[in-house]
Amino acid sequence: MAKKDSIPPFEIMRSRPGPPEVTAAPVEASPSPSGLGTAGGTPWWVGSSAPIVLRVPRGLAVVICLALVGLIVLAYFVGVVRGSSGLEARVNTAVEVELLQASQHGMAPPDVRGSKQIIGRKEDTGVSGAKPGTESPRDPRKPGLNYMVLATLPGPDAIPLVDFLRDNGVETILVSVTVRGSEQVKVVAVNKGFEGAELNSQARGEYQSMLRTLGRAWKRHNGNRGDALGTMYFDKYVPPDGAH
């Protein structure tokens, strides 16, 4: 009885079974230049008009299917990587466009110089690098004027935003604030303070529009993390008791 491994990978299907033929003793097949065995010097497929059925082992068929699926996945992955590279280039271009639009508004020189020190905190060791016990820096804002609060963030998260804004002409200060028991800072733009009557003026609208444009540019610059400073608002500065 033949073993399973000895089953040939093909089968010649005859259209009609014929009577058994008497054949001479088998002649040992000699290798052909193509590597396929021949009988009596004639390839096995020569002279056969019957269809040939190819036997493919089930395991081999599975391997072939998995290989095809793998090629499809690989092609998809390559396309996604190339698409991401193109998207990154478009994002960088968008940042430059946004900054250009912001500069066209003609941001006026700031009234005061900003600072990375946190106002309202007596022991400032994390953000500004001051030693414990150092007095809080003086608040440069003028009492009674309205200043734009751009964002409220943990201290370390505010520093990249402060640097980005300063590079683009906006001076800011950090003001200590407690939000739901957590100590954070308000990032306040000090380029311009507005009287109450000026809050409906065209100058105020242009100033806020410029800051919103920079906010969108900041989000793209920050890898689309966080927000685009969409919650900014004006806040009237009222100095604490005893402040000058």
C-alpha positions in Angstrom: 0.0 0.0 0.0 1.5 3.4 -1.0 2.3 5.9 1.7 0.6 9.3 1.8 3.9 11.1 1.1 4.3 9.2 -2.1 1.2 10.6 -3.8 2.3 12.6 -6.8 1.2 16.3 -7.0 -0.6 15.7 -10.2 -3.0 13.3 -11.9 -3.7 12.6 -15.6 -7.5 12.2 -16.1 -8.3 9.8 -19.0 -11.5 10.2 -20.8 -12.2 6.5 -21.0 -10.5 3.7 -19.3 -8.9 1.3 -21.7 -7.9 -2.4 -21.4 -4.7 -3.0 -19.5 -1.7 -2.9 -21.6 1.3 -5.1 -21.5 4.4 -3.0 -21.2 8.0 -3.8 -21.1 10.1 -3.6 -18.0 10.2 0.0 -16.7 13.2 2.0 -17.7 14.8 4.1 -15.0 14.1 7.8 -15.6 17.1 9.9 -16.2 17.2 13.6 -15.1 16.5 16.1 -17.8 18.1 19.5 -18.1 15.0 21.1 -16.7 15.2 18.9 -13.6 12.0 16.9 -14.3 12.1 13.2 -14.6 11.5 11.5 -17.9 10.7 8.0 -18.9 12.6 6.6 -21.9 13.8 10.1 -22.7 10.3 11.5 -23.2 8.7 13.9 -20.8 5.6 12.7 -19.0 3.4 15.4 -20.4 4.2 14.7 -24.1 1.6 12.7 -26.0 -1.1 13.1 -23.3 -4.3 14.6 -24.5 -6.1 14.0 -21.2 -6.7 16.8 -18.7 -4.2 17.1 -15.8 -5.4 17.8 -12.3 -2.9 19.4 -10.0 -3.0 18.3 -6.4 -2.1 21.1 -3.9 -1.7 20.1 -0.2 -4.1 21.8 2.1 -1.2 23.3 4.2 0.4 24.7 1.1 -2.8 26.3 0.0 -3.2 28.0 3.5 0.4 29.3 3.3 -0.2 30.8 -0.2 -3.4 32.5 1.0 -1.6 33.9 4.1 1.2 35.2 1.9 -1.3 37.0 -0.3 -3.0 38.6 2.7 0.4 39.6 4.0 1.3 41.3 0.8 -2.0 43.2 0.8 -1.4 44.3 4.4 2.1 45.4 3.6 1.0 47.4 0.6 -1.7 49.1 2.8 0.9 49.9 5.5 3.3 51.4 3.0 0.5 53.6 1.6 -0.4 54.8 5.1 3.2 55.7 5.9 3.6 57.7 2.7 0.3 59.4 3.3 1.3 60.3 6.9 4.5 61.9 5.5 2.5 63.9 3.1 0.1 65.0 5.8 3.0 66.1 8.0 4.3 68.3 5.2 0.9 69.8 4.7 0.6 70.5 8.4 3.9 72.3 8.5 2.8 74.4 5.5 -0.4 75.2 7.3 1.4 76.4 10.3 3.5 78.8 8.2 0.3 80.1 6.5 -1.4 80.6 9.9 1.6 82.5 11.3 1.7 84.6 8.1 -2.0 85.5 8.5 -1.4 86.4 12.1 1.5 88.7 11.3 -0.6 90.5 8.8 -2.8 91.9 11.6 0.2 94.0 12.7 0.5 93.1 16.4 1.5 96.2 18.3 4.6 96.1 20.6 3.6 94.8 24.0 2.9 97.3 26.8 5.1 95.3 29.2 7.6 92.4 29.1 6.2 89.0 29.9 7.7 86.5 32.4 7.8 82.8 33.1 7.6 83.3 36.8 4.3 82.5 38.4 2.6 85.5 39.9 0.7 84.8 43.1 2.9 81.9 44.4 5.4 82.6 47.2 7.3 79.4 46.7 8.0 79.0 43.0 10.4 76.0 42.4 9.1 74.3 39.3 8.5 76.6 36.4 10.7 79.6 36.9 13.5 77.9 38.8 13.3 80.3 41.8 14.3 79.1 45.2 11.7 78.4 47.9 10.7 81.5 49.8 11.2 83.8 46.9 8.6 86.5 46.7 6.2 86.4 43.8 7.1 88.7 40.9 5.3 91.9 40.4 2.2 91.8 38.3 2.8 94.2 35.3 -0.9 94.6 34.5 -2.6 97.9 35.0 -5.5 97.9 37.4 -8.9 98.3 35.7 -7.8 97.1 32.3 -9.1 93.9 30.6 -6.5 91.4 29.5 -6.9 88.2 27.5 -6.7 84.9 29.4 -5.5 82.5 26.7 -5.5 79.2 28.7 -5.4 77.6 32.1 -2.9 74.8 32.4 -0.5 73.0 34.7 2.6 75.0 35.1 5.0 72.8 33.1 2.5 72.5 30.3 2.3 76.3 29.9 6.0 76.9 29.2 6.0 75.6 25.6 2.9 77.8 24.9 4.6 80.8 26.4 7.7 80.3 24.3 5.7 79.8 21.1 3.7 83.0 21.7 6.8 85.1 22.5 8.5 83.9 19.3 5.5 85.3 17.5 5.2 88.6 19.2 2.9 87.9 22.1 4.1 88.5 25.7 2.4 86.6 28.5 2.5 86.2 32.2 1.6 83.2 34.4 -0.9 83.8 37.2 -1.3 81.1 39.9 -4.9 79.7 40.2 -6.5 76.8 41.9 -8.8 74.7 39.8 -10.8 71.9 41.7 -8.1 71.7 44.3 -5.3 71.5 41.7 -2.7 74.3 41.4 -2.5 75.6 37.8 -1.6 78.8 36.0 -3.5 81.2 33.8 -1.6 82.2 30.7 -2.5 85.9 30.2 -1.5 88.0 27.2 -0.2 91.4 28.2 0.5 93.0 24.8 -2.6 95.1 25.3 -5.0 96.0 28.0 -8.5 97.4 27.1 -10.7 99.7 28.9 -14.3 98.5 29.4 -15.5 100.9 26.7 -13.0 99.5 24.3 -14.2 95.9 24.4 -16.7 96.5 21.6 -14.1 98.4 19.4 -12.6 97.2 16.1 -9.1 97.3 17.7 -10.3 94.7 20.3 -11.8 92.5 17.5 -8.6 92.6 15.5 -6.5 91.8 18.6 -8.6 88.8 19.5 -8.7 87.6 15.9 -4.9 87.6 15.8 -4.8 85.6 19.0 -7.3 83.0 17.7 -5.2 82.6 14.6 -2.1 82.0 16.7 -4.1 79.6 18.7 -4.8 77.4 15.7 -1.2 77.7 14.6 -0.1 76.6 18.1 -2.3 73.5 18.0 -0.7 72.4 14.7 2.8 73.3 16.1 2.0 71.2 19.1 1.2 68.1 17.1 -2.6 68.7 17.3 -2.5 68.1 21.0 -4.6 70.1 23.4 -6.9 72.9 22.1 -6.5 75.9 19.9 -7.0 78.4 22.7 -10.6 78.5 21.8 -11.7 79.2 25.4 -9.8 82.6 25.6 -11.6 85.4 27.4 -11.0 88.9 28.7 -10.6 89.3 32.4 -10.5 92.6 34.2 -7.4 93.0 36.4 -8.2 93.8 40.0 -5.1 93.8 42.2 -5.3 91.8 45.4 -5.4 93.8 48.7 -2.1 95.5 49.4 -0.8 95.2 45.8 0.5 98.2 44.0 
